[in-house]
């Protein structure tokens, strides 16, 4: 028999259990997204777990449609589904069908960086940044290795194997380490020796990183540039030149093909229009 519990109290139990194996950033994600659901329930005077139902979730989606984008709705529902799945398993709520059809996400139309744009950005970084090598390294770890910016900021010198020309990526989004080739461009930006192998490759904070990409937009006039566009460019360039979906999935650290397949479509569009995309290193097979 399901235990009737105040919804917000139940969420606190959920967070405390998640802390055992989730990062603090993941806990914050759940808190931020479920807070919106709390406000919705409060507007309906729904306070306890006994009122969870498929209708409640469907009406919540309708409520969100007037407030956020389809992509954001999927984000909010991803957290709520995880919460419902846990609550059902722990027998806090009665089982119900919590998987519902969601609005289609808006397709991104941001074009990847062209070869000309990437070269111009390199020049601007050298001219405008006090520590250009650090910012060039961050820029090209995302652009030439397909890393998430948070992965690039967590890299240590001990993660770089110069002998075998590989980089080990840890502290990933899904806590699954992966290994990728070391491009010559990245090798050339790194010192031959360091006194402390635990030192970070890129000694830049997350706040400084965000500020850097905002400044790049002002300096270059390329308003679409952000950290993820670099990873997007890497993936599209790879598909245009190599076309191996399984290899790309591994290089990007995706758990399924759902996201990876998006780059096939963008690669086809760039190919048929003759778009001069930035070309990544040949070390990626």
Beta strands, then each sheet from edge to edge (+ up, - down):
strand 1: 160-161
strand 2: 166-169
strand 3: 178-181
sheet 1: 1+ 2- 3+
end
